[in-house]
């Protein structure tokens, strides 16, 4: 999960100002480029996500890592703005999309007994990257420039592929002889749900808004972090130095969420796990100091930790594990699709004069509404589990 950080919005957006200046593009154009690449990756995720149900983990993961490194290398050498959508597509498909998807699918399928704890531990890799990468690469960019930084990213991805290859040498997927074949946990009504059946079920559609607002709004927040510091007149290096607050809070959220899920059920968290994000966005909309920004990041981090455990455990718990790759790829493709709309919409709103602080206040309100949908899911599905 650490390697997925290079394809996440919090990392790519660190270079937003350099991209806009070098390629001479506006906020809305950069948002459109980002959306185009992300939307394309969502479509491919929907088509290829089910491969996790039928192919071994090692070759599948290493293939994605190689494409990831190639995309980072293209960013390092790109001279034309027309290459940016293709590069963003590769980074988003591999980082936010496929690698994250594979990690959660394998964790959800292989470890049914302590799924919450396993998902929490896996998600620590992303939390670590959120803590380490922003400040490190802001510093490296000041020395090497943005192209040099992406050269370092390319080498790091290839380096991380080596231990990954070793760790995945012993296969535990559905076609192997490992214990993964013995841990096919059923979902609601003691069934394994196919993708087509999930699409017809009310639980999916009522839970979907809540499962989407987390990545949409979080993506938008980090996508606009450079612009946010500009309008607040804060040095970017001081703002990214606050990211460890977000990381520590995320780890706390991961620990609390995994304990609750393992001891009780995911349904215990569904109505409340987004509330810290609503609080964080209210603070962000009114923040005038870096201290207040740190508090905002703390609440967003708690939500990120809780949300990581919920999104990792929700799909196998409610819809079973036999078709988990196919089902979760549907959710991931919708999530990636939605995260493309967030930055695009935010950039357009900024260009027409709809302030970022006002956008954050609106996001807080929409988050509260999504919580009510999850409350209905939590209550309405109690009798569906034996």
N, C-alpha and C positions, 0 to 999 in steps of 0.2 A: 504493500500500500504506500510505502514511502516514495517509490518511483512514480506513482501516479501524480504526485505533486507538480511535476514539470508540465503536466497537461491540464492542470486546474486553473481556474480563473484567477485565484489569488496570486499565482505566480506569473502567468502571462500578462496580467494587467500591470505588473510592475514596470513593463516596458511600453505602456500605452503612450506616454508622452514622447518617447523616442520614436515610436512608430509614426505617430501623427506628424511630428516635425520632419522626420527623414522623408516620408512619402507625401508630405504636404496634404493631409486629409483632415476632415473635420470630425467632431465627436460622433455625428450621425453616420458618416461614412465608415469610420472605424467600427462602430456598433454594427453596421450592416455587414461588413466583412467578417466580423466575429460571428454574427448570426448565420451567415451563409455557410461558413465552415462547420459550425456546430450543428446546424440543421442537417447538413449532408452526413455528418457522423451519426446522427440519430437514426437516419434511414438505414445506414449500413449496420448499426447496432441491432435493429429489428430483424434484419436478414441473417446476421451471423451469430447473434447471441445464443441461439439454440445449439451451437457447436459444442458448448460446455456439457451438453447431455450425452454426446456421442464420441467425443475425441479425448485423448489423454491430455492431462494438464500440462505436462512439460513441453511438448512441441507446440501446442497451441499458445502457451504463454510466451515462449521464446520467439515465436514468429511475430507476435504483437510487439515485443520489445525491440526487435530489429527494425520494424516499420516506425516505431517511436523514435529510435535513434536517427533514422534517415530523415524524418520530419524535422527534428531539431537541427540537423546539419543543413537542411534547406533554409531554415530561418537564419542560420549563421551567414549564408552566402547570398541571400535574396537581394536583388537590386530592383525588381519590378513590383509595383503594388498589386499587379494581377496574380502574382504568386501567393500573396498572403492568404486568400481564401483556401487554397490547397494546403498550405502549411498549417493553418488553424484547424482544418479538417483532420489532418494527421495527428496533431497534438491532442485534440479533443477526443477523437475516436479512441486513441490508445490510452491516454491518461485518464480523463474523466470517465470515458466509456468502457472500453473492453477490459482493461486491467482491473479497474474497480469492480466491474461485473464478475469477472472470473474469481477474484479474491472472495467476494461475498457468496457466490454460488458454491464454491468448494468448501468454504467454512460452514455454510448452512447445511450442506449435504453430509459432510464427513463427521460433524460433531453435533449430533442431535441432543445429547444428554445435557451438555453445558453450552448450548448455542449462544446464549446471551454473552457469556464470558468470552467465548471464542471470537465472536464478532467484535467484541470490545477490544480484545488484544490485537486482532488484525487491524482495527481502525486506528490503533496507536501509531502505526506507521505514517498514516496521513497527518495525524496530529503533530508528529515529530517533524515532518516536512514543513508544515505550516509554521512551526517555531523556528526552524533553522534556515530555510531557503530565502525568505524575503530579505532579512537583514544581510545575509551572506552575499546575495546577488546584487543588492543595492551597492554594497561595498565593492564587489568585483566589477560592476559596471562602471564605477567611478575610476577604476584603474585600467580595465581592459576594453571598455566600451561595450555597447549592447551586443555587437557581433561576437566579440571575444567571450562574453558570458554564455552565449548560446553554443559556442564551441565547447566550453566546459560542460554544459548540459549534455551534449552529444556523448562526450567521453564518460560522464557519470552514468548515463543510461546503459551504455555497453558494459561498464564495470559492474553495475548492479545485476546485470543479466547472468553473471558468472555464479554468484552464490544462489541465485534463483534456480539455475539449472541443477545445481547440486541438491537443493532442498526438495525439488520436484522429481528427483530420480526414482523414488519409490511411489508408483502410481496408486491412487486410492479412488479412482473414478468409477462410474457404473460398469465399465467393461473390464475392470481389473479384478483381481481376486482378493483385494483388501477388504477391510471392514466397511468401506463406504457402501458396498452392496447390501449390507445388513441393516442399514440405518435409514430406510425409506419411511420416514414419518409421514403419516397422513395429515390432512388439513381438516377443514370444516366438514361436518357430516361423515367423518371417518373416510374421506376420499382423497384421491390424488387428482387435482384439477388440471385439465388441459387448457392451453391458451384460449381456445375458442370458448370454453365454458366460463373461464374467468371473465371474459369480455361481456358475457350475458348476466353476470352476477351483480347484484346491487351493491355488495360490499366494496367491490373494486371501484365503482364509480363514485361512491360516497367518500371513500378513503383517498381517492386520487388527488383532490384539491390540496389536502393537507400534506400528502407526500410530495407534491410538486412545489408548494410555496416555499418549503425549506431550501431546495436547490436554486429556485428562481431568485428569491430575495437575497440569499447568501451570495450567489454569483454576481448579482447586480451590485451589492455592497462592495465586494472586492474588485469588481471590474471598474468601479468608479472611485477607488481609493485614492488614486493620484489626483483626480479632479476634486475630490472631497478635501484633500489637504490643501489644494490650491485656493479654494474658496474660503477655507478657514484660515489660510495664511500660516499653516504649520509646515515645518520642514519635513519632507517625506521620510528622511532617515530616522527622525524622532517618532513618527507615527508607526513605521514598521518595527521600531524597537519595542512597541507595545504588543506586538503579535504574540510573544510568549504568554501574556495574560490570557489571550484567547486560547492558546494551546493548553495551559494548565487547567483552565476552566473546562475545556473540552475533555481532558483526561478525567476530571472529576465527574463530568456528565457520563462518560463512558463507564466508569466504575459503578456509579449509582444505577445507571440504566441496565447494565448487565446483571447486577445483583437482583434488581426487581424482576427482570424477565426470567431469570433462572429460578427464583423463589416462587414467583406467582405466574403471571402470563404477560404477553405483550400488551394485552388489552388494558392493563393497569396504567400504562404510560400514554396510550393513544390520545386521550382528551387533554393532556397537560404538557406534553413534551415540547410543544411549540410556544408556550407562554413566555419563556425567557427571551425568545426572539422578538416577540411583540414589545416587551419592555426595552430591549436593546435598541430597537428602531425608534421608539419614542425618545430615548436619551440621545440617539444620533441626530434626530431632527432638531434638537435644542442645544446640543453641545457647543460650548464656546472655548473649552480648554482641553488640553491633552489628557488631563486627569479624568474628565468626563468621557472622553473617547476611550480611555482604558476601561472604565466601568461598562460602557457599551460593548466593548469587545469581550468582556467577561461574560455578560449575559448571552451574547451570540455564541460564545464558546460552549457554554453549558448546553444550549440548544443543540449545537453541532454534535456534541457527545451523546446526548440522549437520542437525537435523530439517527445517528449512525447505528446504534443498537436496535432502534425500532425498525429502520429500513432493512437491516440485515436479518432480523428475526420475523418480521411481519409476513413475508411471502411464504417461507416454508411452514410457518405455524398455521396460517390460514388456508393455504392452497396445496400443501404437501410438497414432497421433495422429488418425486419421480420425474416431473416435468419442470423442475425448478429453473433450469437454464432457459427454457423457452418462455416461461411465465415471467421470470425476472428480466429477461431481455426486452420484453414488451414494456415493462415499467421503466427500465433504464433508457430505452429509446424515447419514451414520452418525456422522461426527466431531462434528457439531453436536449430534446426539441424545445422544451419549455425554457431551459436556461439560455437558449439562443434568443428567445423573445425578450427576456428581461433586459439585458444590456442594450439591445436594439431599441426597445421601447423607451428605456431611460434616456438614451442618447438623443432620440427624436424629441422627447419632452424637454430636455435641456435646451436644445436648439430653438424651440418655440417659446422658451421662457418659463417653463414649469420647473421650479427650483428643486434641487436634489433633496433639500431638507423636507419639503412638502411631500415629495415622493416617499421618503422614509416614514412619515406619519401615516400616509395612506397604506403602506405595507403593513404597519402595525395593526391597523383596523382589519385588513383582509386576513391577517394571521388569526385574529380572534374568531372571525367567522369560520375559518377552516377547523378550528378546535371543536366547534359545535358539531360539525360533520363527523369527526372522529368519536365524539361522545355517543352519537347515535350508533356508530359501528360497534363500539365497545359494549353498549347495552344490548343492542339487537342481535348479537351473535353468541350470547352466553349459552343459549340452549343448543347451539350447533356443535359443541365440543362434548364428547362423552367422557 
